[in-house]
């Protein structure tokens, strides 16, 4: 019984720093996402504002997926994280392209 407790305590000691690093990475990504969404250049055009706020939101998902790939072990979750990386980056690229092709939507409106 004592041996089992020692092994369990050793395993917990090895897992906790990794879990703490994962949580730090997740919290850093969420903090950055919240900050960047709040700082998105809004101009009152719904389509423009949607794109400028969604880009940091998607980047937050990418950052979280990278944390999963760095720390996670489950193959299903790792596969999902990889798909998130690809899909979210593709959507960011599409929004950047849309913004570049719609210059009237990127100018501040007269108030």
N, C-alpha and C positions, 0 to 999 in steps of 0.2 A: 504494500500500500504506500509506504513512504517513497519507494523508488518511483512509483507511478506519479506521485505528487511532484517529485523532483523533475521528472521528465516533462510533466505538464507545465511546471513553472518555467523550465528552460525554453520550452516551445513558445510560451506566451512572451517571454522576454525577447525572443528572436522575432516574433510577429509584430509586437507593438511598435518598434521603431519604423518598420516598413509601413504599417497602417498609418502612423503619424505622418510620415513623409507623403503618403498618398493623400491624406486629408489636407496637408499643407498645399499640395499641388492643386487639389480641387478648390480650396478656398481662395488661393491666389487667382485661379482662372475665373471664379465667380466674381471676385472683387474687381478684376480688370474688366470683365464683361459689363458689370453694373456701371462702372465709371465711364467706359467708352459708350455705352448706350445713352447715358445721361448727357454726354458731350456731343452726341451725334448732331450734325448740322441740319437742323430742322428749318423748313421755310413755309410750312403751311400747305404744301402740295402733298396730298395724301400718298401718292405713289412714290414720290421722292422720299418722304419722311419714313415710309415703310421700309424702303431699301436701306436708307442710312442707319436705321435702328436695327434692322435684321442682320446686317453685316457683323457688328460686334456680338450679337446674340449667337450667330452661327460660329464665330471665332471662339466664343466661350465653349460651345459644344466640341469644337476641335481640340481645345486645350484639355477639356475633361476626357475626351477619348484618348489623347496622348497619355494622360495619367493612368488610364486603364491599361494601355499597352505597356507602360513602364512597370506597373505594379501588379496588375491582375494576372491570374493564371488560368481561369476558366476559358476553354477554347471558344465557347459560344459567345461569351462576353467580349473576348478579344476580337472575334470576327465582326461582331456588331460595331465595336469601336473602330475597326479598320474601315468598315462601310461608312460610318459617320464621318471619318476624315475625308474620304473621297466625295461623298455626297454634299457635305456642308461646304467644302472648298469649291466644288462645282457651282453651288448656288451663290456663294460669295462672288465668284467670277462672273456669273450671269448678272448679278445686281450691279457690279462695277461696270460691266459692258452696257447695261441699260442706262445707267447714269451718264456714261460717256456719250451715248447716242441721243440723249434727250437733254441737251444743254439748257433748254428753257425751264426744265424742272430743277436745275441745279442753282439757278440764280435766286437770290432773295427777292421776295415780292415787295413792291412798294406798299407802305402801310399808311 
